[in-house]
């Protein structure tokens, strides 16, 4: 059984898949870089855990 040459449609599909893969890889690299920068800066990372956080309350004695 002989192998048939690659059809033109497959070449176009491969180039689209390659472009989409590179775009996805660039997005993942961007998110990773932003995460690394945020961790290195030492910004406070607090999750919402359904408790009153004193630092989030407005300053002053009025109520």
C-alpha positions in Angstrom: 0.0 0.0 0.0 1.5 3.3 -1.2 1.4 6.4 0.9 -0.5 9.3 -0.8 1.1 12.7 -0.8 -0.2 15.2 1.8 -3.2 17.1 0.6 -3.2 20.9 0.5 -6.0 21.0 3.1 -3.8 19.2 5.6 -1.0 21.8 5.0 -3.4 24.6 5.7 -4.8 22.9 8.8 -1.3 22.3 10.1 -0.4 26.0 9.7 -3.6 27.0 11.6 -2.9 24.5 14.3 0.7 25.7 14.6 -0.4 29.3 14.9 -3.0 28.5 17.5 -0.5 26.4 19.5 2.0 29.3 19.4 -0.6 31.7 20.6 -1.6 29.4 23.4 2.0 29.0 24.4 2.5 32.8 24.4 -0.5 33.2 26.7 0.7 30.6 29.1 4.1 32.2 29.2 2.5 35.6 29.9 0.4 34.3 32.8 3.5 32.5 34.2 5.6 35.6 33.9 3.0 37.8 35.7 2.7 35.2 38.4 6.5 35.1 38.9 6.6 38.9 39.1 3.8 39.1 41.6 5.4 36.5 43.8 8.8 38.1 43.7 7.4 41.5 44.5 5.9 40.1 47.7 2.5 41.6 47.3 0.0 40.4 49.9 -2.1 37.6 48.5 -5.2 37.1 50.5 -8.0 34.8 49.7 -11.6 35.5 50.6 -12.3 33.1 53.5 -15.6 34.6 54.8 -14.0 36.3 57.9 -13.8 39.9 58.7 -10.3 41.2 57.9 -9.3 44.2 60.1 -7.1 45.7 57.5 -10.0 45.9 55.1 -12.2 47.9 57.5 -12.4 51.7 56.9 -10.2 53.7 59.3 -12.0 55.8 62.0 -14.3 55.2 64.9 -17.6 56.0 63.2 -20.1 53.2 62.9 
